[in-house]
């Protein structure tokens, strides 16, 4: 449970770190987006950042290498992440291998198979690390919370605050390198297996969120008018859209079953079910877009782009979905509203223009 709460905490940090983005110019060739406030985010196979970033840096890719300095926060997800430059704010990273060689002005939050902090690094804030192998050889001026199967420290390691460690075989001289209190929870094989299902649940949660973000970004980028139109229908006629969505969710499967038992209607039945499945897949995108716009405008008192609105809504919905009963109810309502909005949009397009 503690690990799951930590993961949700990381997601909250990711959300509020990237919310301040505003609309900017895009470099499609390099898959980068530069915002007017100095933030940069992008994705690709292998990304290398050599210049200094005046704002936040958000990247996702197979291999990320950051050689320039980042004035604010760095948020990254990838197979291999190497941070050689200095980050004035926080580092939030998830990947297979995470190596930090520069200084961190804020907190270091990382989850991965291997996490390494070099001897030339200093973290001014706290560290929150979870991985199979964690090696620390730098200076941490704050507190630490580390969960690892294998935990190692180098000669230059020093943690000036308190350390909470969950590891299988902690170093024998660890007490001498921790300035505050040291709390060690030994990890046994039995405990590792017991936590496997929970770890898989967290992985599934993050994977589902990434899939949702990818779907929404593709739809908004490819069909901005369509998605915005659906969101406006939900805004103006939420109750009507929800009721119509409920009717469609019941009527279409029933009609498909009726057609399926006829001699010539089976092909139409399959087509209807495929269309319903496609509609259900994209139905919640405009709902999350609208919810994200409302939340962002309420919290930050300013406007942003559609991508940021959707990112806000998608992350908030993903977290709310984890609440027992309430999450399922909200997911069902969002599905109905989205399906109804699609039905209204199709009916408007089908009407002949006068």
N, C-alpha and C positions, 0 to 999 in steps of 0.2 A: 504493500500500500504506500509506503514511504517513497519507493522508487517511482510509482505512478504519479504521486503528487509532485515529485521533483520534475518529472517530464512535463506535466501540465504547467508547472511554474516556468519551465524553459519556453514553452509555447507562448505563454503570456508575454514573456520578455521579447520573444521574436515579434509578436504582434505589435506591441507598443514601440518597438525599435524601428519598425518599417512603416508605421502609420504616417509619420511626418512627410513622406514622399509627396511631391507635387508633380504636375505634368511637366515633361521636358522633351528633349530631342532624343531620337533613337538612332543607334548605329546598328542597322540590321545585319551588316556583313559580319561584325564581330559579336553579335548577339548581346550588345550592351545598351543600357538605357541611362542617359545622363539627365538628371532632374535640375530644375532651375535653382534649387537650394543647395546644390553641390553634391547630392547623393548619386551613387552609381550602383546599378544592379544588372546582372546579366547571367547568362547560362551558356553551356556548350560542353564540348568534350574536354579540352585542355585549355585552361585560362591562365594567363600570366599577366599580373598587374605590376608594371614597373614605375608608373608615375604616382605621385602623391594624390590622395583623395581628400578633398576639402570637407566632405561630409561623411555620411554612412556608406559602407560598402557591403552589398548583399550579392552573393554569388552561389551558383549551383553548377556542378559539373563533375566529370570523372577525375580530373586533377586540377587543383587550384594552387597557384603559387603567388604569394603576395610579397613583392619586393619593395614596393613603395610604402610610405607612411599613411596611416588612416587617421584623420583628425577626430572623427567620432567613433562609431561602433563598426565592427566587422561581424557579419553573420554569414556563415558558409555551410554548405552541405555538399559532400562529394566523397569519392573513393579515397583520395589522398589530398590532404590539406597541409600546406607548408606556409607559415607566416614568418617571413624574414624581416619585414619592416616593423616599425613601432605603431601600436594602436593606442590612441589617446583615450578612447572610451572602453567599452566592453568587447570581449570576444565571445561569440556564441557559435559553436561549431558542432557538427555531427558528421561522422564519416568513418571509413575504415581505418585510416591512419591520420593522426593529427599531430603536427609538430610545430611548436611555437619557439622561434629563435629570437624574436624581438621583445620589446618591453610592452607591457599592458598597463594603461593608466587606470582602468576600472577593474571589473571582475572577469574571470575566465571560467566559462561554462562550456564543457565539452563532453560528448558521448561518442564512443567509438571502440574499435577493437584495440588499437594501440594509441596511447597519448604520451607525448614526450615534451617536456619543458627543458630547454637547453640551459647550460650554465651561464650563458650571456644574457638570460632573460630575467626580468623582474616584474612581478605582478603587484600593483599597488593596492588592489582590492582583495576580494575573496576568490576562492576557487571552488567550483562544484564540478567534480569529474566522475565519470562512470565508464569503465572500460575493462577489457580482458587483461591488458597489460598497461600499467601506468608508471612512467618513469619521470621523476622530478629531480632537476639538478640546478634549479634557479632559486631566486629569492621571492618569497610571498610575504607581503607586509600585512595581509589581513588574515582571516580565518580560512579553514579548509574543510571540505567534506568530500571524501574520496571513497568510491566503491570499486574494487578491482579484485580479480583473481590473483594477479601477480603485481605487487607494488614494490618499486625499487627507488632508491634515492642515490644521488651522486655526492661527491665530496663537497660541492659548493651549495648543496641544498640547505635552505633555512626557511622556516615558517615562523613568523613572529607572533601569530595569534594562536587560536585554539584549533585543534585538528580532530575531526571525527573520521576514523578510518575503518573500513570494512574490507578485509583482505585475508588471504589464506595464510601467507607466511610473511608478516611484516618484518622490516629490518630490526635487528636487535638494538642498534644504537639510535633508533628513531627519537627517543625521548630527549636526547641531547641536542637534536636539531629543531625541536619545537619549543617556541618561547612560552606559549600558554599551556593550557591543559591538553592532555592527550587521551582520547577515548578510542579503544580498539575493540572491534567486534570480529572475532575469528570467523572465517568462512569455511565451512566443511562442504564436502561433496554433496551431502544430503541437502544442505541449504541451497546449493547451486541448482540442484534438480528441482527443488520445490519452487524456486523463483523462475524456472524456465517458462512456465505457462504465463506468468505475469509479464515477463519480458517479451514474449511473443505477442501478448495483447497490446503492449505499448508500441511494438513494431507495427502491428496491424493498424493501430490508430494513426500513427504518423504516415504510413503508406497510404491509407485511405484519404487522409487530408491532402497529401501531395497529388493524388489522382484527381481529387475534387478541384484543386487549384488549377491543375493542368487543363481539365475539361473546361472550366469557366474561362480561363485566359484565352483558350483557343476560340471559343464561341464569341467572346467579347471582341477579340481582335479581328476575327473573320466576319462576324455579322453584328456589328455594334448597334445598328438601328433596330434589328430584330430583338435583341436581348433588352435593349432600353425600352422598346415598345411594350414588351411583356411586363417589365417592371412597372411601367406607368399604368398598365391595366390593373395590376395588383394594388398599386397605390390608390387608384380611383375607385375600384370595385372589388375590394378584398372579399367581402361576404359573398357577392355574386360569383366570383371566380372560385371560391372554395366550394360552394354548393354545386356549381357546374362540374368541378373536378370530381366530386363524390359521385355524381350521376355518371360521368364518363368511366370512372373506375369500376362501377358496377355494370353499366350497360354494355360496354365494349366486350368484356369477357363473356357475358351471357350471349350476346349476339354471335360471337365467334364460335361458341359451342353449338349454337343452333345451326350455323352455316356449316360446321364441320360434319354434322350428321347427314347433310344433304348430299346429293350426288355431284352437284356442280359448284358447291360453295366452299369446298375445302381450301382452295387456293386463296380465296378472299378472306377466309377465316385466319389463315396463317399470316396474310398481309396485315390484317387488323391487329393481331397480337404483336407483330413486329413493330408496327407503328406505335402501339401503346407502350411497348418496352422502350423505344427510342424517346417517346415523349416523357416517360417517367425518368429517364436518364438525365434529360436536360431541364426538367420542370423546376427543380429547386435553384437553378442558376439565377434567374431573375429575382427570385425571392431573397436570396442571399445578397444579391447586388443592391436591392432596395434596402434591406436591413442594414447592410454595411454603410450605405449612404446616410441613413438616419443616425446610426451610432456615431459615425465619424463626425458628422456635422454637430451633433449634440455635445460630443466630448471636446473637440478641438475648435469649434466655432469658426470653421472655414471650409472652403471647398477643396476637392481633390479630383483626381481622375477616376474613371470607371474601374480600372485595375485595382486601385487602392481601396475603393468601396467594396469591390468583390472580395478582395483579400481579407478585409475586416470582417465582412459577413461570414465568409467561409470558415475562418478560424473560430469565431464566436459560436457559430452553429455546431462545429465539430466538438467543441468543449461541452456545449449544452447537451448534445446528443448522448454524452456519457452519463448524464444524470438518470438514474433509474425511473422508469415510467414517464416522467416529464419529458425526457429526451425523446422517447419513442412517440409521444403525443405531438410534440413540436415537429418532429420529422414528418409525421403523417399529415399535419396541417399544412406544412410547407409544400408537400407533394400535391395535395389537393388544390392549393392556391395556384401552383404552377401549372398543373394540368388544366384547370379552369381558364387561366389566362391564355394558354395555347388554344383552347377551344374558342374563346372569344376572338382571338387574333385571326384564326382561320375563318371564322364566320364573317368577320369584317372584310377580309380579303376576297371571300367568295361572292359578296354582294356586288352586283353591277353598279358602276359609278354612273350617277345621273348627269 
